[in-house]
Amino acid sequence: DDHAAREEGMGGAPSGGGGGFVSGLYNYMFTPSKTKAAEDDDLRRGDDDSNGRRKHSRTHPPTDDDILALLPLPPRTSASTAKTSPSRPSPLKRPRTFSSDSSSSSSSSSSPPQARLLTVHKHLTLREYRISASTAPRSTEREGYSIERHIAPREEDGSFDVQQWGASAERRYRNIDVVAPPRLTTDGRSVVLAVRVSNVVAGAVEEEGGADATARIYLLRLSLDTYTVVDAAWLNRHSGESVSEIGGSVACAGLAVGDSDDGAADDDYADGARVGCAAVAYVAFGPPPEITAGEGTTTGGRLPVTVTAVRFSPLLSGGEGRSPKPAAPPRIRDLDLFEHLVPSLVADSVSYDSTTGGCLFLSTAGLVCGAHVRFPPASEAGQGRTEAIPRRTLEGGLSGEGNDDLEASFRDEAVLAIKSHLLSSFRQYLGRTRDGGANLPFVARSVAPPSILSCSSAVLSAAVVLASVSIVNSASAGGRVGGAKMATTAPPDNAMAALREKHKWHADFVKFLLHAGAYKKVSATGRTKLRDHGEMIAAAGATLSECRRCLTEMDAGADKDEGEASAFRREVVEALAGTSDVVADLPRRWDDLQRPSGTDPDMDMDMDMDSMMLTLSCVCRGLGEAFRYRANESTNLYDIPHHDPTLCGKGTIPWTSSTEVLAVLHLQLENLQLFGDSVLSSSSNYEQDKLALKRLVEDASVSLLAGYHDHFRCDPQNEEIARLYDEAKRLAIPLLRTSYVNEDGDDIQALEMSLKHSCFEGIVQICHDHRRSWKFCGPFSPVPPDETYDIRLMLSGTSPESPYVHLHGSTDYRTGLPFCDFVLNWYADRGSNTEVLELGKECSEALTRFLRNDNRLGDL
């Protein structure tokens, strides 16, 4: 009865007293032999037998009495039999027969067919039984278990060593149990087990104090040739107390194993190297039966149903007498199912779906559901060289831990897994805090899976960025966050309301990371990317608002051709369509909005100017709102400085300095250089348009130069960046000196930009044009010298305290000359030898070098 209760639901004993092969097989396995009673008594006493095998005492339940699963195995071939090396000799057990008819015995030397059965016992002890299919008594053929293996060896302190599975080296576990019936792979060469390791057992709940925070679920792949673990994957979507045997919030609902559809063939490997096919295992987790529907049917009330797919790579030969080894580490995907369709699962309802290659399972809502994961082809580099079970990537971190470029890790398997965990736990966080009044830190810590806190900083940073992209790009599409529908106060057709709702979700996501204790592991690059997403939301709202204002003013302005005006409005609407849905594509929306002026001969000149002004106005308004958001929220929300010059790396460059944004700004400034005066000459409100044009030129010039400066600071040796930076200087500085921008003629802003970005041409030209203001006109002159334009101070400002010291560490891109040499050469090119000698007093070394190398002043 004790055994029958354990085997219920997993191929247990048949009811009733009927005969048959199954009944005989069950009696064979679980009825003790009368002739072995004395030996069994010895085993119960815990003594050692003659072969040195450990015998169990009744104080610790023997593994024979804890059979967890029974699995029929395919017949063993001669090749596989030769590879098998039992860890201990077969027990001396009397043969059993189902018939005592001795006349049916045969004297033939050939062995009768034998059935193979695998039993899984508590603490992961495996036994292979061989059962003869013949009814004749045979004195030479022994039956019983021929192989016994302990998958997790027990240490002297009673714990189990699971380091080979990829667990932490310092961690030991006291309890191991199977959470789902094992499954054979389709090639019959491996068996897949879902096991739970923990430090709290069911009988020790009072002593241990409840659930176990160290519990983990592993999916193991065992080779039937050697009965060793050849692959292991930690299913870290749920860990700790959530999967604890005591008080866990999720339970395993079943396991299914099928073929992998990666298309790999035997031709991809050397002859005889492949000894096992690839396989995909599906394991499902859901709320256990004791969690009733009354506790809530949304993710705010309990954890969602999760289907985890693990792709095991083909097994390669490990050599003579050695275990097979996988061609690549396991690949894992976690699917969180919609709670309104699958609130929980019927236990043991997971099965293989031969139609799709996925799995089927039964929801408690009465639906038969399916899941299928297609793993993209991946290079299995290093085939045949894996000496040990490879740990999952997220335990060891990315290979490029210190790489600032997160984009290189966005396709990493571990990053994608942590991203799905973040989105799922964030949905639960929103569900529990939707009505307010909740303890935010407590809720965040309760829904955050341990995988988020246990992964490396590089993996978490990349996953956080990807999760944030999913939120800002999909939250407004019907009120969904990361693909799951959430309550929203904004109708989907209202772009501005959708952006406001999206900004709230983005801020909540950052706060969720803070409360969960994960934000401190996010790198500076990851935090910068998060801030970029918040800035993009603010810039998108400003862009749409400015576009609406410009179109309204155009409609109320002077009479225009109605057909051309309608076509222009339609182009603008099409260019900005979907801005509130896919916020991360805002730079591309700006690029679609702009139209090179003067390229269409049939286009009305007024409409061409309107297009240029609308594009420039929308871009500058969006960038201005992004800069204001950066100044206000950098410290308060993202815990990073507004501007940190010590951060140098591609990943730390803000989105406002991206190549797409800089290309839009560069083209708009080129259009202004060509048609700026025409815009004002055809204006009906000259003063108002002049003021607006001045503001746009200043904003665009400052943003363009600041963007290229960010790139040049991070990569000063890049020739292409240096060239584009120089072109931007020669474009923006003269525009800042135009009459409609520099109406007072003081060139203050142009000089400031020239000094800040080391534009030597602009500095010398502006100071030369204003030389009357800084030159000393004599002791009786009423005009004091103006040091603002005094280039002598700039030439002599080499001390660290000087505001011009950075000029002496720069060189001109086109001439390659340092600042002092450039100034002397500039005046010499214009024949101003007197200025060369006069200014040379402030930089004697540069003057000496110039006189020795330049023959224009050689006669002096």
WOLIN-V356904 format. One record per backbone hydrogen bond with DSSP energy under -1.0 kcal/mol. CO is the residue of the C=O (numbers start at 1). NH is the residue of the N-H. Records with the same first field share a line. If there is no record, write none. Layout:
CO=NH  NH
//
This chain:
1=5
2=6
3=7
7=10
20=24
21=25
22=26
23=27
24=28
25=29
26=30
27=31
33=36
34=37
36=40
37=41
38=42
39=43
40=44
41=45
42=47
43=46
49=52
53=49
57=60
62=65
63=66
66=122
69=120
71=118
77=81
78=82
91=93
100=102
102=105
113=133
115=131
116=73
117=129
118=71
119=127
120=68  69
121=124
124=151
125=121
126=149
127=119
128=146  147
129=117
130=144
131=115
144=130
147=128
149=126
153=161
155=158
159=155
160=173
162=165  167
163=166
168=171
173=160
175=198
176=123
177=196
183=192
185=188
189=224
190=185
191=222
192=183
193=220
194=179
195=218
196=177
197=216
198=175
201=204
204=208
205=209  210
215=240
216=197
217=235
218=195
219=233
220=193
221=230  231
222=191
223=227
228=223
231=221
233=219
234=236
239=242
240=243
242=250
251=286
254=284
256=282
258=280
265=268
266=269
270=273
273=317
276=315
279=312
280=258
281=310
282=256
283=308
284=253
285=306
286=251
288=291
290=292
292=295
293=296
298=301  302
305=337
306=285
307=335
308=283
309=333
310=281
311=331
312=279
314=327
315=275  276
316=325
319=322
325=316
331=311
333=309
335=307
338=341  342
344=364
346=349
351=360
353=357
358=353
359=371
360=351
361=369
362=346
363=366
367=363
369=361
371=359
379=381
382=385
392=395
393=397
400=403
404=406
405=408
406=409
409=412
412=416
413=417
414=418
415=419
416=420
417=421
418=422
419=423
420=424
421=425
422=426
423=427
424=428
425=429
426=430
427=431
428=432
429=433
438=440
439=443
440=444
441=445
442=446
443=447
444=448
449=452
450=454
451=455
456=460
457=461
458=462
459=463
460=464
461=465
462=466
463=467
464=468
465=469
466=470
467=471
468=472
469=473
470=474
471=475
472=583
476=478
479=486
481=484
484=481
491=494
494=498
495=499
496=500
497=501
498=502
499=503
500=504
501=505
502=506
503=507
504=508
505=509
506=510
507=511
508=512
509=513
510=514
511=515
512=516
513=518  519
518=521
519=522
523=527
524=528
525=529
526=530
527=531
528=532
529=533
530=534
531=535
532=536
533=537
534=538
535=539
536=540
537=541
538=542
539=543
540=544
541=545
542=546
543=547
544=548
545=549
546=550
547=551
548=552
549=553
550=554
551=555
552=556
561=565
562=566
563=567
564=568
565=569
566=570
567=571
568=572
569=573
570=574
571=575
572=576
576=579
578=582
582=585
583=586
585=589
586=590
587=591
588=592
589=593
590=594
596=599
600=603
604=608
605=609
606=610
607=611
608=612
609=613
610=614
611=615
612=616
613=617
614=618
615=619
616=620
617=621
618=622
619=623
620=624
621=625
622=626
623=627
624=628
625=629
626=630
627=631
628=632
629=633
630=634
633=637  638
634=640
644=647
649=652
650=653
654=657
655=658
658=662
659=663
660=664
661=665
662=666
663=667
664=668
665=669
666=670
667=671
668=672
669=673
670=674
671=675
672=676
675=679
676=680
677=681
678=682
680=683
685=689
686=690
687=691
688=692
689=693
690=694
691=695
692=696
693=697
694=698
695=699
696=700
697=701
698=702
699=703
700=704
701=705
702=706
703=707
704=708
705=709
706=710
707=711
708=712
709=713
710=714
711=715
715=718
718=722
719=723
720=724
721=725
722=726
723=727
724=728
725=729
726=730
727=731
728=732
729=733
732=736
734=737
735=738
738=741  742
747=751
748=752
749=753
750=754
751=755
752=756
753=757
754=759
758=760
759=763
760=764
761=765
762=766
763=767
764=768
765=769
766=770
768=771
770=773
771=775
773=786
778=781
789=791
791=795
792=796
796=798
799=802
802=805
804=807
806=809
807=810
812=816
817=812
818=822
819=823
820=824
821=825
822=826
823=827
824=828
825=829
827=832
828=831
831=833
832=836
833=837
834=838
835=839
836=840
839=842
843=847
844=848
845=849
846=850
847=851
848=852
849=853
850=854
855=858
857=860
//
